[in-house]
Amino acid sequence: MITQKHPSLKPYNTFHIDCRCKKLLIVEDESDFEELFSKRVFCQPFLIIGEGSNMLFTKDFEGTVIKLATKGMEIINEDDDCVYIRVAGGENWSDFVRFTIENKFYGAENLIGIPGLVGSCPVQNIGAYGSEVKDIIYQVEGFYLPDGEPFVFYNEECEFAYRDSIFKKELKDRCLITEVVFKLSKEEHYNLIYKQLKETIEQTGNTVTLELVAKTVQKIRNSKLPDITKVGCAGSFFKNPVVSEAKFAELSAKFDNLVHYPAPGGVKLAAGQLIENCGWKEIRKGDVSVYPTQALVIVNWGNAKGKEVVDYYQQIIKSIQEKYGITIEPEVRIVS
C-alpha cells in the first residue's frame, strides 16, 4: 500500500480541483484491505475514491483518502448461455467493457466510455444509451465499515434505481466494495432502444456487432462530452428529473417540445434541455460553464475552485425551479 501525506488531490479527481487531504492511501493488493482494518483507518474521517470521476471537492479533506487500485478479472462460472466474471474494484470500467467485447460477451457494450472504476459502478448504478449496470450485475462483494466484516449482496438486494442503490443510501460510507461479479450473455443480442444510437448504426449500413455498437457509443460520447484528461468535469452533473403525469401535462401546456421518456412513477424530463432553455449555455463565470455541446455537463476550464462550481450549479437549480417549478438534483457527490 502506497502512503502519501498531504498530497494534492488534483490528479485524483476528474474535475481537476486542486485541494489536499491529510493522507492518501493507494490500495494495490487484496492484502492491503486487512492492513486498513488493523490500523483502524475507518474509525477516523475517511473518503473512498475510484478515479474521482463522480465527485466535486469544495475544500481540503480533513481526513484519509483511500484510492482503490486493485486489479483482476476472472471467469468464475459459465454455461451455454451465460458467463460470470469476478472483477476487482480497482479495474478501470472501460477496460472491463473492452474485455467483454473481445470475448464476445453481451450486455456491457452500451456502457463503454463511462469514466470510473468497477468498484464504483454499483454505487451510482451507472447508465448510458438505454442500459444500466444493474442489468448485468450478479453480486457485489466487500467489507462493512469500520469492523471489516465481509458481505455479499445479490442484485435484488442492492436496491438499484435510477442513478441510485443501497450503497448511496443505507450503506453510504458504511461499506468498501472490493469486487463485483457480472453476469453476461453468450447469446448475440443488442440494446438499441436509444434513438440516436440506433439511427447512427443504421446509417453505417453495416451488420450490427459488439465492436460496432461500442465504437458508435464512443463516437456519440466524444461528440457531446469533453475529454476529461484536458477539461475538468464529472460527466453528467445532474440527474434527469422525474415528474408526475399531472405535472408533465401542466408543463406541456406551457412549453413546447419538452423531451420526455416514460419512467417509474411518472415522466422523465431531460435536464440538459431544461438547462439550455434557461440560457446557461451562454453563461460562463470565471473558469466554470456548462459544456457547449452538452448542457448537462458542468466544466472547469482551468483553475476553478470547488466553491465556484457549487455557486454555479446552485444558480442553475434556482433558475429551473423558477421557470419550470422543478427541482433538479446533482448526480455528482459533493465533498464538503
N, C-alpha and C positions, 0 to 999 in steps of 0.2 A: 504494500500500500504506500502510495506516494503522499507525503505531507508537505504542505506549503503554509507558511504563516503570513497573514495579512496580504494575500495576493490581490491583484486586480481581477475582478470577475468579467472584465470586458471580453476576454476570449471565450468565456463560458456562457454567454447569453447572446442570442441572435439579434436582440435589439441593440447590441453594441453599447450598452450603458456602462460607463466607467464608474464602478463602485468597488468596494472591498468587503472582505469578510475577515473574521478573526483567524480562521483556519480553514484550509481546503484539504479534504481527504479524497484521493482518487483511488477507487476500489478496482483493482485489476484482476483479482483472483477470488474464487469462492472461499478460500481460507481466510480472506480478509474480513468476511462477514462475522466470523467468530471473534476476531480482534475488536471489531466495532462494539460488540456487546460486552466483551470482557472489560473494555475500557470505559464502558457506560457512556458512550458518545451520545446516545439518545436520551439521556437523563438531563441534558443541558440543551439550550437553544440550538436547533439544527434545521437544515434545509436539504432535501434530497433533490438533485437535478440530473437530467439526462444530458441533452445538448442545450438546455436553456432556451428551447425554441418556443415555449408557450408561457413565458413569464416576463414580467416587467419589474425590474428593481427600481424602487423610488429613492433609496438611500443605501448607505453601507449596511451590511447584515451583521448584527452583533451576535455572532454565533459561528457554528461549524457548518460548512457546506460539504455535503457528501456527493461526489460525482461517480456514477456507475461507468465502468469501462470494461466490464467482463465480456468475454467472447465465447461463442459456441453455438452451433446448430446441429441437431441430431434427430434423425428419423427414429422414433421410438416404437412405432407400430404402423402397420398398413394392411390393407386388404385389397380386393379387386377394385373397389370404388373410391376409397379414401386413404389419406396418409396423415399421420400425426407427427408433428415436428416440435421438439422442445428447443426453445431459443433463449439464450442468455439475455438478461435485461439490458446489458451494455452494448448489444449489437445495434448497429445503425439500421433504422427501419427500412430504408430503400435497398440496402444490401440484402436484407432478408427477402424483400419482394423480388429482387432480381434472381435470387436463389430459387424461388418458386417458379419463376418463368423459365429459367434454364432447365429445370427438371420437369416441366410440363404439369405443374400442379396449379389448379384453377381456383380463383377466389380472391386473390390479393392484388391482382394487376391494376385495378382502378385506383389503388391507394399509393401507387408509386410516386415518389417526389415529395411526399409529406415529410418535413424535417422532424428529427427527433429520434429517440431510441425505442427499442422494442418494449422495455420496461415501462415506458410512459404511455404506450398506446392504449392500454385498458382504462387508465385513469380518465382520459378525455373521451374515450370511445371515438377515436379519430375517424373521420369520414371524408369522402370526396367523390364526386361524379357518380352518385347513385349508390355507393357502397359505404358500409360502416364496418369497423374492425370486429364488432360484436358478432358479425355473421360468420367469422372464421375462427374465433377464439373458442377453444375447448375448455381450458382451465388456466387459472392464474396461480402462481406459486410464490411464496415469500415468507417473511417473518413479521410477527406482531411486534410493535414497539411499545415500551422500551425493553421488554424482557427477552425477546428473541425466540418466542415460541413459533414453530413453523405453522404455515397454513396452506390449504389448497382450496380455492374457490372455483367451482364449476361454473360454466357460462351463466346458467339461470340464477346463480347466487350472487352474481356481480351487479345485478340491478341496472343493467345497461339501459340508457335512454339517450336522447339527442344530446351529444357532447357531455354526457354525464354517466356516472357509475357510483357504486357504493364507495369507491376509493376517493371520490370527491366529496362524499357526504359523511356517513357514519365513520368511515375509516380514514378520513383526511388526516394526514400527519400521524397516523397510528399504525402504518404498515410500510414495509420495504418490499417492493416487488422485485424478485430476483430472476424469475423465469416465466415464460408464457408458452403454453402448449397450443398450437394451432391445428385445426382440422381442415384440410384442403381436399378438394375433389380431384380424382384422376380422370373423370369424365369431362370431355370438352363441353364447356358452356361459357357464355359471356353475359355480363350485365351491361346492357346498352340503353338503359332507361333514361340516362341523362341525354337530353336532346342534342346538345352541341357535340357530344362525343359520338353519338350515333350518326349524325349528319356528316361530321368530318371524316369518319371512317368510310361511309358510303361514297363520299366524293373521291376517295382514292381509287375505287373500283377494284380493290384487292380483296382477296379472301381474308376473312377475319381470323387472326391468330393472337396468341398471348402477346407476342412481340409487337404486333401492330396496335393492339389496344394500349399497351404500356407506352409505346412511342407516341401515340396520339394524345394520351393523357398528359404526358410530359410536355408535348408541344403546346397544348392548350394552357397548361400551368405557366409555362415560360412566357406565353404571350400576355398573360394577365398579372403575373406576380413578380416581384423583384428578386434578384439574385441575393440571397441573404449573406453571401460572402462579401458583397460590396455595399449593400444598403441594409441598414438596421431595421428589422421588423420581426414580428412574431406570427406571420401568416395572417389568417383571418382574425381580426381583433374582436369582433362582436359575433354573438350568436344571432341567427336569424329568428326574429320574434314569432311566436305562435299566438294568434288572436282567436277569439270565439267567432262562430259563424255570424252572429249578430253584429259584432264589431266590424267584421270584414264587409258585410253588406252596407254598413254605415260609411265606411271608408270608400267603397266602390262607388257610392252615390256622389261622393265629393271629389274623388281623384280618379282620373282615367288611367287605364293600362297598368295597374298595380301587378307586378309579378307575384304569383302565389302558387302554392302547392298544397295538396291535402296533407294533413298531419294529425296525429293522435290528439284529440281534444280541441280541434279547430282547424285553422288555416295558417300555414307558414308563409310569412312575407319575406322578401329579400331585403335584408338590412342594407346591403350595398346600394340598392336603388333608393331607399329612403334617405340615406346619407347624401347621395348625389343630388337628389331632388331638393335637399336643404342647402345646396350650394357649396358643399365642403370641398369639392374638387378644385375650387378656385381659391381656397383659403390655406395659406401657409403661415405658420407662426414660428419664426426662428428656423430651426432645423427640423421642425415637425410638420407633417402634412399627411393627407390621405394619398395613396398611390394613384398616379394619373390614370392607369388602366383598370384599377380595381379599388373602388371606394371603401370596400370592406377592410382594406389593409391600411394601417397607420404606419408611417415610416419615420425613421431617424436618418436624416440625410448626412449627418456628420457627428456633431458633438452635443446633441440634445441630452438634457438631464431627465431622469425618470419623472420628476415632478412636472416638467414641461409637457411630457406626453400625457400625464394624468389630467392636467388642466385642459389640454386639447380634447381628449376623449370625453371628458365630463361636459364640455360645451356642446359636443355633438349630441350626446344623450339629451341634453336640455332642449336643443333646437328641434329634435324629432318629437319629443314629448309635447312641445308647444304646437307643432304643426299637425301631428297625427294623433296625439293622445295615446301614444305607445311608448313604453319604456324599454329600450334595448339594453342588453346586458353584455359586459365584456366576456369573451371566451378565454381571454388571456388571464393568467393568475397574476394578481398584483401583489408584489412582495414589499411590504412596508414595515 
